[in-house]
Amino acid sequence: MANLTLHFLLIFLSFHCIFAIITESVTSQTQNATNFIVTSCKTTLYPTICVQSLSTYANTIQLNEQELAHAALTVSLSKAKIASTFISKITRMKGLKPRELQASKDCSFNMNDCVYQLTRSIPELGQSGKLASRRDEFTWHVSNVQTWISAALTDQNTCLDMINNPSMDGKIKDSIRVRVFIASQVTSNALALVYKFAEKHS
């Protein structure tokens, strides 16, 4: 009986040690990925927002520049969609002044284009990663990504310019501005991280 008890105790301790080793390894990998994100985000205009928005992707990113850029683009697209959907709803509000309605429609048009530019940037970035060893094709694809993200940023800034006029209701203006500005911050960060990825492999 004593031998059987000792046998089970040894099995339990073995499993416990294995679990502890696996847990420590996973924790170490996550910490390394987080440190990689923090270091990479220092090259962006909004490093704090960069770290906050990308930390949840640490396990996917690990130490991979392409995965980092991909996650940043995913965040950017998500925020742009939120802003675009909100502004679209504003254009259907009753009681808007003619200038408010026109400004909101113009802003909505730009944010729709912003979403389009970011949407096509994500698979294009994936193509560039596959061609990292083929410089000409890599440069072509990553250049497209940079161009389209820049266009998305221009759309966001144009939208902000359009609503920034005295005729806009203050509450409407502020509610649109905060959503578009958040989108522009993460889009700016995404562009910086794509450039970082491009420099690493060009």
N, C-alpha and C positions, 0 to 999 in steps of 0.2 A: 504493500500500500504506500509505504514511504517512497519507494522508487518511482511509483506511478505519479505521485504528487510532485516529486522532483522533476520528472520528465515534463509534466505540464507547465511547471514553473519555468523551466528552461525554454520551452516553446514560446511561452508568453513573453519572456524577456527578449527573445530573438526578434519576435514581431515588433516589440516596443522599440528596439534599437533600429530596426529597418525603417519603421515609421518615422522615427526621430531624424534619421539620416535623410530620408526623402523630403521631409518637411523643411529641414535646414537647407537642402539643395534648392527647393522651390523658392524659399524665402530669399536666398542669396541671388537667384536669377532675377526675381522681381525687383530686388534692391538695385542690382546692376542696371536693369532696364530703366528704373526710375532715375538713377543718376545720369544715364545716357540722355534721357528726355530733358532733365534739368540743364545739363551742359549744352545740348543742342538748342534749347529754347533761348539761351543767352544771345544767340545771333539774331533773334527776332525783335520787332519793335515793342511787342507786348509779352515779355517773358513770363510774367506771373499768370496771365490768362492762358498762355501757351502750355505751361505745366499743368494748370488746373484742368484744361480741356483734354489733354492727352494722357494723363496719368492712368485713366481707366483702361487705356489700350496698352499698358505696359507689357502685359504677358504676350501680346501679339507683336508688338514692336521689337522687344528684346534689344539688340544692338544693331538693328537694320535701318539704314537711312531711307530706303525705299518704303518700308513699312511705316516709318515715322511720317514721311511725306504723305503717304496714303491716308493715314489716320487723320492728319491735319486737314486734308482735303475733304474727308468724310465729315468732319466737324463743321468745316466751312459750308459745305452743301446743306447740312442740316439747319444751320442758323439762317442761311439765305432762304431756304424754303419756309421757315417760320415767319420771317419778315415778309416774304412775298405773299404768303397766304393771308397774313394780317392786313396788308395794304389792299389786297384784292377785296377784302370784306369792307374796308373803309370806303372804297369806290361805290359800294352799293348802299351806303348809309343815306337815309333821307335827311333833308334839311341842309345839305352842304351848299355853300356858296359856289357860284360858277367857277371862280378861280381856285377854290379848294378842291372841287371835283376834278378840274383839269390837272392840277398839280398832282393829285393823288393818282389819277390815271397815268400820267407821264411817269411817275415814280414806279407804279405797278408794272408798266411796260419794261422799264429798265431792270427791275428786280426779276422779272420773268426771264429776261435775257441773261442776267447774272446766274440764275439757276441753270439755264441751258449751258452756259460756258463751263460752269463747275462740274455739271453732270458728265460732259464729254471729256473733261480733264482726267477723271479717275481711271477709265479704261486705257486712256492714252499713256498715263503714267505707268500702268501695268505693262504696256508694250515696251516702254523704254527700259524697264528693268530686265526684260528678257533679252535685250540686245546690248547689254552693258559691254560686251566684248567686241561689238561691231560699232565702231565709233561713229561713222557717218549716220547710220540709221538711228543709233541712240540719240545723237545730237538733234536729229530731225524730230523725233517724238517728244523729247524733253523740251525742245524749243516750242513746240505746239502747246504743251502744258503751260509753260511760262506765259506765252502769249494769251492764252484763254483765261488764265487766272488774273492776269493784268487787266483784261477786258472786263472781267467780273468786278474787279475793284473799281474800275472806271464807272461801271453801271451803278455801283453802290454810292460812289461820291456824287454822281450826277443826280441820283434820287435825293440825296441829302440837300443838294443845292436847290432842287425844285421845290421842296417843302419849306425851305428856309426863306420865307417871305412874310411880310406883315399881314397879308390877307388870310393866312392860315390860322385856324383856331388853335390856341395854345396847347390844349389837351391832345388834340389830334396830332399836331406837330411833334410834341414830345413823345407820344406813344409810338409814332413811326420812327422818329430819330433814334430812340434807344435800341430798337430792334435792328435797324439797319447798321447802326454804329457797332453793335456787338458782332454782326456778320462781317463788317469790314475789318474789325480787329483780327478775327480768326482767319480771314482770307489773306490779310497781310502776312500773318504768321505762316500760313500754308505756302505762300509764294517764297518766303525766305527759306523755308525748309526744303522746298523743291530745288532752289538754287544751290543749297548746301549738298543735296543729293547729286545734282548735276556736276558740281565741282569735284566731288569725290570720285566720280566714274568717268569724267571726260579726259 
